[in-house]
């Protein structure tokens, strides 16, 4: 099913191939800006507590991967939930012989996020070589990274589902993306109150800092377990919340 959906989506997107060049240049510009912003902290010998320049680059690389994942899979799908509710086309989704949440979450894909995925991988590999990381370290860090992606998807989908009550919520998802910008840097870069907020309210720490610490071989097991529990809880909650929200959906024509 995914092969059919994504092949059709990519074929439609490739009608505008210049967009890929523009997306690549945009991603490169954002990356240069992010690296320069990080460089401003380290240029005078200052370091985030316990984080060297190369270690901070690992966090930035994972954040860039997160951006690529969002642009490739989340934004093209979940941002359209509002449109489906507003235009009444959610009716046709609900009539399909397939899970409506699955279809809304995966029916399309955008190749314009691939540059961020590539650039993020390059940064992580470069920093990893400077830090003499092994293949095992990369594989181990993939576990909390997947937990973080699942948590991000769940939060985004829950916000999209609220459009059944509040039809125009485009700005809400933009607020979420804005808060995720905090993941560019290790959590120790922020004051204690902000660290608490980005760990226990909006779990940005589980998206970038925890996978980075696992990659660097210094994360405690309880943080990885907490990331897994959080991801599972949010996935289950998103499923239950969607079923609850559908009870209040009356379609655009009723």
ZAMARGU-4260 file (C-alpha; in steps of 0.2 Angstrom, whole numbers, plus 5000, padded with zeros to 4 digits):
<rodrens>
0) 5000/5000/5000 | 5014/5012/5004 | 5023/5008/4988 | 5008/5012/4978 | 5004/5028/4988
5) 5022/5035/4988 | 5026/5031/4970 | 5011/5041/4964 | 5016/5055/4976 | 5034/5056/4970
10) 5028/5055/4952 | 5017/5070/4955 | 5031/5080/4964 | 5044/5076/4951 | 5034/5086/4938
15) 5042/5101/4946 | 5060/5096/4947 | 5067/5113/4950 | 5059/5113/4967 | 5072/5100/4972
20) 5086/5112/4968 | 5078/5126/4977 | 5074/5114/4992 | 5093/5109/4992 | 5099/5127/4992
25) 5086/5131/5006 | 5092/5117/5016 | 5110/5121/5013 | 5107/5139/5018 | 5098/5134/5034
30) 5112/5122/5038 | 5126/5135/5036 | 5116/5147/5047 | 5114/5133/5060 | 5133/5129/5060
35) 5137/5147/5061 | 5125/5150/5075 | 5134/5136/5085 | 5151/5142/5080 | 5147/5159/5088
40) 5146/5150/5105 | 5162/5141/5103 | 5173/5153/5094 | 5180/5161/5110 | 5183/5144/5119
45) 5166/5144/5127 | 5158/5127/5127 | 5141/5120/5133 | 5144/5111/5149 | 5150/5094/5145
50) 5149/5096/5126 | 5163/5099/5115 | 5162/5107/5097 | 5161/5090/5089 | 5148/5083/5101
55) 5137/5098/5099 | 5138/5095/5080 | 5131/5078/5083 | 5115/5086/5091 | 5114/5098/5076
60) 5115/5084/5064 | 5101/5074/5073 | 5091/5090/5073 | 5094/5092/5054 | 5088/5074/5052
65) 5073/5078/5062 | 5069/5092/5050 | 5071/5081/5035 | 5059/5068/5042 | 5046/5082/5046
70) 5047/5089/5029 | 5047/5072/5020 | 5034/5063/5030 | 5025/5073/5043 | 5021/5090/5035
75) 5015/5084/5018 | 5002/5073/5027 | 4997/5080/5044 | 4996/5098/5039 | 4983/5093/5026
80) 4971/5086/5040 | 4965/5104/5043 | 4961/5105/5024 | 4951/5088/5024 | 4941/5094/5039
85) 4938/5111/5032 | 4933/5106/5014 | 4923/5090/5019 | 4935/5078/5010 | 4938/5069/5026
90) 4921/5060/5022 | 4930/5051/5008 | 4944/5046/5019 | 4933/5039/5032 | 4924/5029/5018
95) 4940/5020/5012 | 4943/5002/5018 | 4958/5007/5027 | 4963/5015/5044 | 4959/5033/5042
100) 4974/5038/5054 | 4986/5027/5043 | 4980/5035/5027 | 4980/5053/5034 | 4998/5049/5041
105) 5006/5041/5026 | 4996/5044/5010 | 5009/5056/5002 | 5028/5059/5003 | 5038/5074/4998
110) 5056/5072/4992 | 5060/5090/4996 | 5065/5085/5013 | 5079/5073/5007 | 5092/5086/5007
115) 5090/5089/5026 | 5091/5070/5028 | 5107/5069/5018 | 5115/5085/5026 | 5111/5078/5044
120) 5119/5062/5040 | 5134/5070/5033 | 5136/5081/5049 | 5134/5066/5061 | 5146/5055/5051
125) 5159/5069/5051 | 5157/5073/5069 | 5158/5054/5073 | 5174/5052/5064 | 5182/5066/5074
130) 5175/5057/5090 | 5181/5040/5084 | 5163/5033/5085 | 5160/5015/5080 | 5146/5008/5069
135) 5139/5000/5085 | 5137/5017/5092 | 5126/5023/5077 | 5115/5007/5078 | 5112/5010/5096
140) 5107/5028/5094 | 5095/5023/5081 | 5084/5016/5095 | 5080/5032/5104 | 5080/5041/5088
145) 5065/5031/5082 | 5057/5034/5099 | 5059/5052/5096 | 5052/5052/5078 | 5037/5042/5085
150) 5034/5055/5099 | 5035/5069/5086 | 5023/5061/5074 | 5011/5058/5089 | 5011/5076/5095
155) 5009/5083/5077 | 4994/5071/5073 | 4986/5075/5090 | 4987/5094/5085 | 4980/5090/5068
160) 4966/5080/5075 | 4960/5095/5085 | 4955/5103/5069 | 4938/5094/5071 | 4934/5106/5084
165) 4945/5121/5079 | 4945/5121/5060 | 4959/5133/5057 | 4974/5128/5067 | 4988/5130/5055
170) 4997/5142/5067 | 4997/5128/5081 | 5008/5116/5071 | 5019/5131/5067 | 5021/5134/5085
175) 5026/5116/5088 | 5039/5117/5074 | 5045/5133/5082 | 5047/5125/5099 | 5057/5111/5091
180) 5070/5123/5086 | 5076/5122/5103 | 5083/5105/5099 | 5097/5113/5089 | 5107/5113/5104
185) 5110/5102/5119 | 5098/5104/5133 | 5112/5111/5145 | 5113/5126/5134 | 5096/5132/5142
190) 5092/5138/5160 | 5085/5125/5172 | 5067/5131/5169 | 5068/5129/5150 | 5076/5112/5152
195) 5062/5106/5162 | 5049/5113/5150 | 5058/5105/5135 | 5060/5088/5144 | 5043/5086/5153
200) 5031/5097/5144 | 5037/5098/5126 | 5049/5083/5125 | 5062/5091/5114 | 5076/5083/5124
205) 5070/5066/5119 | 5071/5071/5101 | 5089/5076/5099 | 5099/5077/5116 | 5095/5059/5122
210) 5099/5051/5105 | 5115/5061/5104 | 5120/5055/5122 | 5117/5037/5117 | 5127/5040/5101
215) 5141/5047/5112 | 5140/5032/5124 | 5136/5042/5139 | 5117/5041/5141 | 5109/5032/5156
220) 5097/5017/5152 | 5083/5025/5161 | 5082/5040/5149 | 5081/5027/5134 | 5068/5018/5143
225) 5058/5034/5147 | 5060/5039/5128 | 5052/5022/5123 | 5038/5023/5136 | 5034/5041/5131
230) 5034/5036/5112 | 5022/5021/5116 | 5011/5032/5127 | 5009/5046/5114 | 5006/5033/5100
235) 4992/5025/5110 | 4985/5042/5115 | 4985/5048/5097 | 4975/5033/5092 | 4963/5035/5106
240) 4961/5054/5103 | 4958/5052/5085 | 4944/5039/5088 | 4937/5051/5101 | 4938/5066/5090
245) 4929/5057/5076 | 4913/5056/5087 | 4912/5075/5085 | 4915/5075/5066 | 4899/5079/5057
250) 4906/5082/5040 | 4905/5098/5030 | 4888/5095/5022 | 4879/5091/5038
</rodrens>
